[in-house]
Amino acid sequence: MDERKHCSKCNEYKLLSEYYKAKNKPLGVKSACKECLKPSKQNHYQNNKEKYKKAYKEFMERNPFYWNLYPRK
């Protein structure tokens, strides 16, 4: 049986797979669905783009062989 949850923003019942994971919540997912959180996540990225670029660059410096683990297209 597919488990459903009530979204706190759009007030619809959706499958648990339509929510981001959250280990600290009782059902293991956030209270709002992915579709409702998408605009705020995009806005956060746009406002903090340099922070994300810096973190990516540091990750690649620490893990130089990261891309060699996956076959290239």
PDB file of N, CA, C and O in Angstrom:
ATOM      1  N   MET A   1       0.840  -1.189   0.000  1.00  0.00           N
ATOM      2  CA  MET A   1       0.000   0.000   0.000  1.00  0.00           C
ATOM      3  C   MET A   1       0.881   1.246   0.000  1.00  0.00           C
ATOM      4  O   MET A   1       1.824   1.343   0.785  1.00  0.00           O
ATOM      5  N   ASP A   2       0.576   2.191  -0.873  1.00  0.00           N
ATOM      6  CA  ASP A   2       1.319   3.442  -0.950  1.00  0.00           C
ATOM      7  C   ASP A   2       0.866   4.371   0.170  1.00  0.00           C
ATOM      8  O   ASP A   2      -0.328   4.601   0.367  1.00  0.00           O
ATOM      9  N   GLU A   3       1.841   4.897   0.894  1.00  0.00           N
ATOM     10  CA  GLU A   3       1.513   5.801   1.981  1.00  0.00           C
ATOM     11  C   GLU A   3       1.435   7.231   1.457  1.00  0.00           C
ATOM     12  O   GLU A   3       2.262   7.651   0.647  1.00  0.00           O
ATOM     13  N   ARG A   4       0.452   7.959   1.917  1.00  0.00           N
ATOM     14  CA  ARG A   4       0.253   9.338   1.487  1.00  0.00           C
ATOM     15  C   ARG A   4       0.376  10.268   2.684  1.00  0.00           C
ATOM     16  O   ARG A   4       0.219   9.860   3.834  1.00  0.00           O
ATOM     17  N   LYS A   5       0.660  11.527   2.381  1.00  0.00           N
ATOM     18  CA  LYS A   5       0.835  12.534   3.412  1.00  0.00           C
ATOM     19  C   LYS A   5       0.198  13.830   2.945  1.00  0.00           C
ATOM     20  O   LYS A   5       0.125  14.098   1.745  1.00  0.00           O
ATOM     21  N   HIS A   6      -0.258  14.625   3.888  1.00  0.00           N
ATOM     22  CA  HIS A   6      -0.895  15.912   3.607  1.00  0.00           C
ATOM     23  C   HIS A   6       0.173  16.993   3.521  1.00  0.00           C
ATOM     24  O   HIS A   6       0.949  17.163   4.461  1.00  0.00           O
ATOM     25  N   CYS A   7       0.229  17.724   2.415  1.00  0.00           N
ATOM     26  CA  CYS A   7       1.188  18.817   2.242  1.00  0.00           C
ATOM     27  C   CYS A   7       0.693  20.039   3.010  1.00  0.00           C
ATOM     28  O   CYS A   7      -0.472  20.423   2.903  1.00  0.00           O
ATOM     29  N   SER A   8       1.590  20.644   3.782  1.00  0.00           N
ATOM     30  CA  SER A   8       1.200  21.787   4.604  1.00  0.00           C
ATOM     31  C   SER A   8       1.011  23.068   3.802  1.00  0.00           C
ATOM     32  O   SER A   8       0.413  24.017   4.308  1.00  0.00           O
ATOM     33  N   LYS A   9       1.501  23.122   2.572  1.00  0.00           N
ATOM     34  CA  LYS A   9       1.376  24.345   1.767  1.00  0.00           C
ATOM     35  C   LYS A   9       0.237  24.284   0.758  1.00  0.00           C
ATOM     36  O   LYS A   9      -0.574  25.207   0.687  1.00  0.00           O
ATOM     37  N   CYS A  10       0.164  23.205  -0.025  1.00  0.00           N
ATOM     38  CA  CYS A  10      -0.878  23.132  -1.066  1.00  0.00           C
ATOM     39  C   CYS A  10      -2.121  22.367  -0.603  1.00  0.00           C
ATOM     40  O   CYS A  10      -3.110  22.302  -1.335  1.00  0.00           O
ATOM     41  N   ASN A  11      -2.085  21.793   0.588  1.00  0.00           N
ATOM     42  CA  ASN A  11      -3.225  21.086   1.187  1.00  0.00           C
ATOM     43  C   ASN A  11      -3.707  19.898   0.353  1.00  0.00           C
ATOM     44  O   ASN A  11      -4.899  19.589   0.353  1.00  0.00           O
ATOM     45  N   GLU A  12      -2.804  19.238  -0.350  1.00  0.00           N
ATOM     46  CA  GLU A  12      -3.145  18.044  -1.118  1.00  0.00           C
ATOM     47  C   GLU A  12      -2.492  16.833  -0.476  1.00  0.00           C
ATOM     48  O   GLU A  12      -1.474  16.956   0.205  1.00  0.00           O
ATOM     49  N   TYR A  13      -3.077  15.663  -0.693  1.00  0.00           N
ATOM     50  CA  TYR A  13      -2.477  14.425  -0.232  1.00  0.00           C
ATOM     51  C   TYR A  13      -1.631  13.863  -1.366  1.00  0.00           C
ATOM     52  O   TYR A  13      -2.111  13.693  -2.486  1.00  0.00           O
ATOM     53  N   LYS A  14      -0.361  13.575  -1.064  1.00  0.00           N
ATOM     54  CA  LYS A  14       0.568  13.093  -2.077  1.00  0.00           C
ATOM     55  C   LYS A  14       1.356  11.911  -1.520  1.00  0.00           C
ATOM     56  O   LYS A  14       1.428  11.706  -0.308  1.00  0.00           O
ATOM     57  N   LEU A  15       1.947  11.136  -2.436  1.00  0.00           N
ATOM     58  CA  LEU A  15       2.778  10.010  -2.031  1.00  0.00           C
ATOM     59  C   LEU A  15       4.014  10.506  -1.310  1.00  0.00           C
ATOM     60  O   LEU A  15       4.478  11.618  -1.561  1.00  0.00           O
ATOM     61  N   LEU A  16       4.554   9.688  -0.412  1.00  0.00           N
ATOM     62  CA  LEU A  16       5.747  10.070   0.333  1.00  0.00           C
ATOM     63  C   LEU A  16       6.936  10.309  -0.581  1.00  0.00           C
ATOM     64  O   LEU A  16       7.849  11.052  -0.222  1.00  0.00           O
ATOM     65  N   SER A  17       6.941   9.695  -1.749  1.00  0.00           N
ATOM     66  CA  SER A  17       8.043   9.893  -2.690  1.00  0.00           C
ATOM     67  C   SER A  17       8.048  11.309  -3.273  1.00  0.00           C
ATOM     68  O   SER A  17       9.029  11.708  -3.899  1.00  0.00           O
ATOM     69  N   GLU A  18       6.986  12.064  -3.081  1.00  0.00           N
ATOM     70  CA  GLU A  18       6.895  13.433  -3.582  1.00  0.00           C
ATOM     71  C   GLU A  18       7.331  14.459  -2.540  1.00  0.00           C
ATOM     72  O   GLU A  18       7.053  15.650  -2.676  1.00  0.00           O
ATOM     73  N   TYR A  19       8.019  13.983  -1.492  1.00  0.00           N
ATOM     74  CA  TYR A  19       8.524  14.853  -0.428  1.00  0.00           C
ATOM     75  C   TYR A  19      10.023  14.645  -0.277  1.00  0.00           C
ATOM     76  O   TYR A  19      10.536  13.559  -0.548  1.00  0.00           O
ATOM     77  N   TYR A  20      10.733  15.704   0.161  1.00  0.00           N
ATOM     78  CA  TYR A  20      12.152  15.578   0.467  1.00  0.00           C
ATOM     79  C   TYR A  20      12.312  14.838   1.788  1.00  0.00           C
ATOM     80  O   TYR A  20      11.465  14.958   2.674  1.00  0.00           O
ATOM     81  N   LYS A  21      13.377  14.085   1.924  1.00  0.00           N
ATOM     82  CA  LYS A  21      13.629  13.330   3.150  1.00  0.00           C
ATOM     83  C   LYS A  21      14.015  14.265   4.294  1.00  0.00           C
ATOM     84  O   LYS A  21      14.642  15.304   4.087  1.00  0.00           O
ATOM     85  N   ALA A  22      13.626  13.871   5.503  1.00  0.00           N
ATOM     86  CA  ALA A  22      13.987  14.602   6.721  1.00  0.00           C
ATOM     87  C   ALA A  22      14.011  13.578   7.853  1.00  0.00           C
ATOM     88  O   ALA A  22      12.963  13.150   8.338  1.00  0.00           O
ATOM     89  N   LYS A  23      15.204  13.195   8.264  1.00  0.00           N
ATOM     90  CA  LYS A  23      15.348  12.139   9.272  1.00  0.00           C
ATOM     91  C   LYS A  23      14.729  12.494  10.619  1.00  0.00           C
ATOM     92  O   LYS A  23      14.346  11.602  11.376  1.00  0.00           O
ATOM     93  N   ASN A  24      14.627  13.783  10.924  1.00  0.00           N
ATOM     94  CA  ASN A  24      14.120  14.195  12.219  1.00  0.00           C
ATOM     95  C   ASN A  24      12.590  14.279  12.296  1.00  0.00           C
ATOM     96  O   ASN A  24      12.048  14.624  13.346  1.00  0.00           O
ATOM     97  N   LYS A  25      11.896  13.971  11.215  1.00  0.00           N
ATOM     98  CA  LYS A  25      10.433  14.024  11.192  1.00  0.00           C
ATOM     99  C   LYS A  25       9.857  12.624  11.409  1.00  0.00           C
ATOM    100  O   LYS A  25      10.512  11.638  11.073  1.00  0.00           O
ATOM    101  N   PRO A  26       8.652  12.516  11.960  1.00  0.00           N
ATOM    102  CA  PRO A  26       8.061  11.206  12.254  1.00  0.00           C
ATOM    103  C   PRO A  26       7.928  10.283  11.036  1.00  0.00           C
ATOM    104  O   PRO A  26       8.224   9.093  11.139  1.00  0.00           O
ATOM    105  N   LEU A  27       7.494  10.805   9.901  1.00  0.00           N
ATOM    106  CA  LEU A  27       7.362   9.976   8.695  1.00  0.00           C
ATOM    107  C   LEU A  27       8.640   9.946   7.866  1.00  0.00           C
ATOM    108  O   LEU A  27       8.720   9.215   6.879  1.00  0.00           O
ATOM    109  N   GLY A  28       9.630  10.724   8.254  1.00  0.00           N
ATOM    110  CA  GLY A  28      10.898  10.746   7.544  1.00  0.00           C
ATOM    111  C   GLY A  28      10.932  11.666   6.342  1.00  0.00           C
ATOM    112  O   GLY A  28      11.858  11.599   5.534  1.00  0.00           O
ATOM    113  N   VAL A  29       9.917  12.537   6.212  1.00  0.00           N
ATOM    114  CA  VAL A  29       9.866  13.489   5.104  1.00  0.00           C
ATOM    115  C   VAL A  29       9.469  14.873   5.624  1.00  0.00           C
ATOM    116  O   VAL A  29       8.916  15.000   6.716  1.00  0.00           O
ATOM    117  N   LYS A  30       9.758  15.899   4.833  1.00  0.00           N
ATOM    118  CA  LYS A  30       9.408  17.274   5.214  1.00  0.00           C
ATOM    119  C   LYS A  30       7.899  17.466   5.175  1.00  0.00           C
ATOM    120  O   LYS A  30       7.174  16.623   4.647  1.00  0.00           O
ATOM    121  N   SER A  31       7.428  18.572   5.734  1.00  0.00           N
ATOM    122  CA  SER A  31       5.984  18.806   5.819  1.00  0.00           C
ATOM    123  C   SER A  31       5.387  19.317   4.511  1.00  0.00           C
ATOM    124  O   SER A  31       4.195  19.131   4.265  1.00  0.00           O
ATOM    125  N   ALA A  32       6.201  19.963   3.666  1.00  0.00           N
ATOM    126  CA  ALA A  32       5.723  20.462   2.373  1.00  0.00           C
ATOM    127  C   ALA A  32       6.306  19.606   1.253  1.00  0.00           C
ATOM    128  O   ALA A  32       7.423  19.104   1.370  1.00  0.00           O
ATOM    129  N   CYS A  33       5.556  19.439   0.175  1.00  0.00           N
ATOM    130  CA  CYS A  33       5.999  18.597  -0.944  1.00  0.00           C
ATOM    131  C   CYS A  33       7.098  19.280  -1.757  1.00  0.00           C
ATOM    132  O   CYS A  33       7.366  20.468  -1.582  1.00  0.00           O
ATOM    133  N   LYS A  34       7.723  18.523  -2.637  1.00  0.00           N
ATOM    134  CA  LYS A  34       8.818  19.038  -3.462  1.00  0.00           C
ATOM    135  C   LYS A  34       8.362  20.191  -4.341  1.00  0.00           C
ATOM    136  O   LYS A  34       9.086  21.174  -4.500  1.00  0.00           O
ATOM    137  N   GLU A  35       7.172  20.082  -4.911  1.00  0.00           N
ATOM    138  CA  GLU A  35       6.669  21.136  -5.798  1.00  0.00           C
ATOM    139  C   GLU A  35       6.487  22.450  -5.044  1.00  0.00           C
ATOM    140  O   GLU A  35       6.748  23.516  -5.602  1.00  0.00           O
ATOM    141  N   CYS A  36       6.052  22.398  -3.812  1.00  0.00           N
ATOM    142  CA  CYS A  36       5.843  23.625  -3.033  1.00  0.00           C
ATOM    143  C   CYS A  36       7.167  24.213  -2.567  1.00  0.00           C
ATOM    144  O   CYS A  36       7.280  25.431  -2.430  1.00  0.00           O
ATOM    145  N   LEU A  37       8.171  23.375  -2.321  1.00  0.00           N
ATOM    146  CA  LEU A  37       9.458  23.859  -1.840  1.00  0.00           C
ATOM    147  C   LEU A  37      10.398  24.286  -2.963  1.00  0.00           C
ATOM    148  O   LEU A  37      11.376  24.992  -2.717  1.00  0.00           O
ATOM    149  N   LYS A  38      10.112  23.867  -4.182  1.00  0.00           N
ATOM    150  CA  LYS A  38      11.007  24.156  -5.300  1.00  0.00           C
ATOM    151  C   LYS A  38      11.294  25.647  -5.497  1.00  0.00           C
ATOM    152  O   LYS A  38      12.459  26.006  -5.666  1.00  0.00           O
ATOM    153  N   PRO A  39      10.297  26.531  -5.483  1.00  0.00           N
ATOM    154  CA  PRO A  39      10.603  27.966  -5.675  1.00  0.00           C
ATOM    155  C   PRO A  39      11.518  28.530  -4.586  1.00  0.00           C
ATOM    156  O   PRO A  39      12.412  29.322  -4.883  1.00  0.00           O
ATOM    157  N   SER A  40      11.307  28.136  -3.341  1.00  0.00           N
ATOM    158  CA  SER A  40      12.151  28.667  -2.268  1.00  0.00           C
ATOM    159  C   SER A  40      13.563  28.111  -2.353  1.00  0.00           C
ATOM    160  O   SER A  40      14.520  28.809  -2.017  1.00  0.00           O
ATOM    161  N   LYS A  41      13.714  26.854  -2.799  1.00  0.00           N
ATOM    162  CA  LYS A  41      15.044  26.271  -2.970  1.00  0.00           C
ATOM    163  C   LYS A  41      15.782  26.965  -4.112  1.00  0.00           C
ATOM    164  O   LYS A  41      16.978  27.233  -3.997  1.00  0.00           O
ATOM    165  N   GLN A  42      15.091  27.259  -5.209  1.00  0.00           N
ATOM    166  CA  GLN A  42      15.705  27.963  -6.334  1.00  0.00           C
ATOM    167  C   GLN A  42      16.111  29.380  -5.931  1.00  0.00           C
ATOM    168  O   GLN A  42      17.179  29.857  -6.315  1.00  0.00           O
ATOM    169  N   ASN A  43      15.272  30.039  -5.171  1.00  0.00           N
ATOM    170  CA  ASN A  43      15.564  31.390  -4.706  1.00  0.00           C
ATOM    171  C   ASN A  43      16.789  31.381  -3.786  1.00  0.00           C
ATOM    172  O   ASN A  43      17.645  32.260  -3.880  1.00  0.00           O
ATOM    173  N   HIS A  44      16.869  30.396  -2.907  1.00  0.00           N
ATOM    174  CA  HIS A  44      18.014  30.288  -2.002  1.00  0.00           C
ATOM    175  C   HIS A  44      19.300  30.076  -2.799  1.00  0.00           C
ATOM    176  O   HIS A  44      20.327  30.681  -2.492  1.00  0.00           O
ATOM    177  N   TYR A  45      19.247  29.228  -3.810  1.00  0.00           N
ATOM    178  CA  TYR A  45      20.432  28.992  -4.644  1.00  0.00           C
ATOM    179  C   TYR A  45      20.860  30.284  -5.349  1.00  0.00           C
ATOM    180  O   TYR A  45      22.047  30.612  -5.367  1.00  0.00           O
ATOM    181  N   GLN A  46      19.920  31.006  -5.920  1.00  0.00           N
ATOM    182  CA  GLN A  46      20.248  32.240  -6.628  1.00  0.00           C
ATOM    183  C   GLN A  46      20.868  33.277  -5.695  1.00  0.00           C
ATOM    184  O   GLN A  46      21.767  34.015  -6.098  1.00  0.00           O
ATOM    185  N   ASN A  47      20.395  33.335  -4.455  1.00  0.00           N
ATOM    186  CA  ASN A  47      20.919  34.295  -3.490  1.00  0.00           C
ATOM    187  C   ASN A  47      22.259  33.867  -2.892  1.00  0.00           C
ATOM    188  O   ASN A  47      22.960  34.698  -2.315  1.00  0.00           O
ATOM    189  N   ASN A  48      22.630  32.593  -3.017  1.00  0.00           N
ATOM    190  CA  ASN A  48      23.852  32.062  -2.413  1.00  0.00           C
ATOM    191  C   ASN A  48      24.719  31.320  -3.426  1.00  0.00           C
ATOM    192  O   ASN A  48      25.421  30.372  -3.074  1.00  0.00           O
ATOM    193  N   LYS A  49      24.668  31.750  -4.675  1.00  0.00           N
ATOM    194  CA  LYS A  49      25.361  31.045  -5.754  1.00  0.00           C
ATOM    195  C   LYS A  49      26.864  30.941  -5.507  1.00  0.00           C
ATOM    196  O   LYS A  49      27.455  29.892  -5.765  1.00  0.00           O
ATOM    197  N   GLU A  50      27.486  31.997  -5.016  1.00  0.00           N
ATOM    198  CA  GLU A  50      28.934  31.976  -4.769  1.00  0.00           C
ATOM    199  C   GLU A  50      29.299  30.950  -3.702  1.00  0.00           C
ATOM    200  O   GLU A  50      30.328  30.282  -3.808  1.00  0.00           O
ATOM    201  N   LYS A  51      28.480  30.826  -2.700  1.00  0.00           N
ATOM    202  CA  LYS A  51      28.708  29.848  -1.636  1.00  0.00           C
ATOM    203  C   LYS A  51      28.691  28.425  -2.206  1.00  0.00           C
ATOM    204  O   LYS A  51      29.537  27.605  -1.850  1.00  0.00           O
ATOM    205  N   TYR A  52      27.731  28.133  -3.087  1.00  0.00           N
ATOM    206  CA  TYR A  52      27.620  26.813  -3.696  1.00  0.00           C
ATOM    207  C   TYR A  52      28.798  26.531  -4.627  1.00  0.00           C
ATOM    208  O   TYR A  52      29.314  25.414  -4.660  1.00  0.00           O
ATOM    209  N   LYS A  53      29.221  27.544  -5.382  1.00  0.00           N
ATOM    210  CA  LYS A  53      30.362  27.376  -6.289  1.00  0.00           C
ATOM    211  C   LYS A  53      31.635  27.101  -5.503  1.00  0.00           C
ATOM    212  O   LYS A  53      32.445  26.261  -5.894  1.00  0.00           O
ATOM    213  N   LYS A  54      31.807  27.812  -4.394  1.00  0.00           N
ATOM    214  CA  LYS A  54      32.986  27.620  -3.552  1.00  0.00           C
ATOM    215  C   LYS A  54      32.995  26.213  -2.952  1.00  0.00           C
ATOM    216  O   LYS A  54      34.038  25.559  -2.936  1.00  0.00           O
ATOM    217  N   ALA A  55      31.867  25.749  -2.467  1.00  0.00           N
ATOM    218  CA  ALA A  55      31.770  24.408  -1.885  1.00  0.00           C
ATOM    219  C   ALA A  55      32.068  23.347  -2.937  1.00  0.00           C
ATOM    220  O   ALA A  55      32.742  22.362  -2.639  1.00  0.00           O
ATOM    221  N   TYR A  56      31.579  23.529  -4.162  1.00  0.00           N
ATOM    222  CA  TYR A  56      31.832  22.577  -5.239  1.00  0.00           C
ATOM    223  C   TYR A  56      33.320  22.539  -5.583  1.00  0.00           C
ATOM    224  O   TYR A  56      33.895  21.466  -5.769  1.00  0.00           O
ATOM    225  N   LYS A  57      33.934  23.717  -5.665  1.00  0.00           N
ATOM    226  CA  LYS A  57      35.355  23.791  -5.985  1.00  0.00           C
ATOM    227  C   LYS A  57      36.190  23.098  -4.910  1.00  0.00           C
ATOM    228  O   LYS A  57      37.123  22.362  -5.232  1.00  0.00           O
ATOM    229  N   GLU A  58      35.864  23.326  -3.636  1.00  0.00           N
ATOM    230  CA  GLU A  58      36.584  22.682  -2.544  1.00  0.00           C
ATOM    231  C   GLU A  58      36.405  21.169  -2.572  1.00  0.00           C
ATOM    232  O   GLU A  58      37.348  20.427  -2.300  1.00  0.00           O
ATOM    233  N   PHE A  59      35.211  20.712  -2.896  1.00  0.00           N
ATOM    234  CA  PHE A  59      34.956  19.275  -2.998  1.00  0.00           C
ATOM    235  C   PHE A  59      35.819  18.654  -4.090  1.00  0.00           C
ATOM    236  O   PHE A  59      36.418  17.597  -3.890  1.00  0.00           O
ATOM    237  N   MET A  60      35.880  19.312  -5.244  1.00  0.00           N
ATOM    238  CA  MET A  60      36.654  18.775  -6.361  1.00  0.00           C
ATOM    239  C   MET A  60      38.153  18.786  -6.053  1.00  0.00           C
ATOM    240  O   MET A  60      38.884  17.917  -6.527  1.00  0.00           O
ATOM    241  N   GLU A  61      38.618  19.755  -5.268  1.00  0.00           N
ATOM    242  CA  GLU A  61      40.027  19.777  -4.877  1.00  0.00           C
ATOM    243  C   GLU A  61      40.351  18.644  -3.910  1.00  0.00           C
ATOM    244  O   GLU A  61      41.437  18.067  -3.971  1.00  0.00           O
ATOM    245  N   ARG A  62      39.420  18.325  -3.020  1.00  0.00           N
ATOM    246  CA  ARG A  62      39.625  17.235  -2.066  1.00  0.00           C
ATOM    247  C   ARG A  62      39.462  15.869  -2.711  1.00  0.00           C
ATOM    248  O   ARG A  62      40.023  14.888  -2.222  1.00  0.00           O
ATOM    249  N   ASN A  63      38.701  15.784  -3.803  1.00  0.00           N
ATOM    250  CA  ASN A  63      38.382  14.524  -4.462  1.00  0.00           C
ATOM    251  C   ASN A  63      38.723  14.599  -5.950  1.00  0.00           C
ATOM    252  O   ASN A  63      37.819  14.622  -6.785  1.00  0.00           O
ATOM    253  N   PRO A  64      40.011  14.636  -6.296  1.00  0.00           N
ATOM    254  CA  PRO A  64      40.383  14.837  -7.702  1.00  0.00           C
ATOM    255  C   PRO A  64      39.989  13.676  -8.617  1.00  0.00           C
ATOM    256  O   PRO A  64      39.864  13.870  -9.826  1.00  0.00           O
ATOM    257  N   PHE A  65      39.793  12.495  -8.077  1.00  0.00           N
ATOM    258  CA  PHE A  65      39.467  11.343  -8.923  1.00  0.00           C
ATOM    259  C   PHE A  65      37.981  11.031  -8.915  1.00  0.00           C
ATOM    260  O   PHE A  65      37.568   9.957  -9.350  1.00  0.00           O
ATOM    261  N   TYR A  66      37.184  11.954  -8.427  1.00  0.00           N
ATOM    262  CA  TYR A  66      35.744  11.742  -8.322  1.00  0.00           C
ATOM    263  C   TYR A  66      35.114  11.392  -9.664  1.00  0.00           C
ATOM    264  O   TYR A  66      34.346  10.434  -9.754  1.00  0.00           O
ATOM    265  N   TRP A  67      35.427  12.152 -10.702  1.00  0.00           N
ATOM    266  CA  TRP A  67      34.806  11.924 -12.005  1.00  0.00           C
ATOM    267  C   TRP A  67      35.309  10.664 -12.679  1.00  0.00           C
ATOM    268  O   TRP A  67      34.655  10.164 -13.595  1.00  0.00           O
ATOM    269  N   ASN A  68      36.448  10.129 -12.260  1.00  0.00           N
ATOM    270  CA  ASN A  68      36.954   8.893 -12.839  1.00  0.00           C
ATOM    271  C   ASN A  68      36.165   7.677 -12.364  1.00  0.00           C
ATOM    272  O   ASN A  68      36.283   6.600 -12.948  1.00  0.00           O
ATOM    273  N   LEU A  69      35.381   7.832 -11.337  1.00  0.00           N
ATOM    274  CA  LEU A  69      34.556   6.715 -10.833  1.00  0.00           C
ATOM    275  C   LEU A  69      33.372   6.410 -11.733  1.00  0.00           C
ATOM    276  O   LEU A  69      32.834   5.303 -11.704  1.00  0.00           O
ATOM    277  N   TYR A  70      32.968   7.380 -12.527  1.00  0.00           N
ATOM    278  CA  TYR A  70      31.788   7.219 -13.361  1.00  0.00           C
ATOM    279  C   TYR A  70      32.166   7.233 -14.839  1.00  0.00           C
ATOM    280  O   TYR A  70      32.991   8.043 -15.262  1.00  0.00           O
ATOM    281  N   PRO A  71      31.565   6.340 -15.627  1.00  0.00           N
ATOM    282  CA  PRO A  71      31.878   6.335 -17.058  1.00  0.00           C
ATOM    283  C   PRO A  71      31.379   7.609 -17.734  1.00  0.00           C
ATOM    284  O   PRO A  71      30.298   8.106 -17.419  1.00  0.00           O
ATOM    285  N   ARG A  72      32.155   8.118 -18.641  1.00  0.00           N
ATOM    286  CA  ARG A  72      31.762   9.338 -19.361  1.00  0.00           C
ATOM    287  C   ARG A  72      30.899   8.987 -20.556  1.00  0.00           C
ATOM    288  O   ARG A  72      31.000   7.896 -21.117  1.00  0.00           O
ATOM    289  N   LYS A  73      30.063   9.914 -20.928  1.00  0.00           N
ATOM    290  CA  LYS A  73      29.151   9.684 -22.058  1.00  0.00           C
ATOM    291  C   LYS A  73      29.843   9.993 -23.358  1.00  0.00           C
ATOM    292  O   LYS A  73      29.242   9.861 -24.424  1.00  0.00           O
TER     293      LYS A  73
END
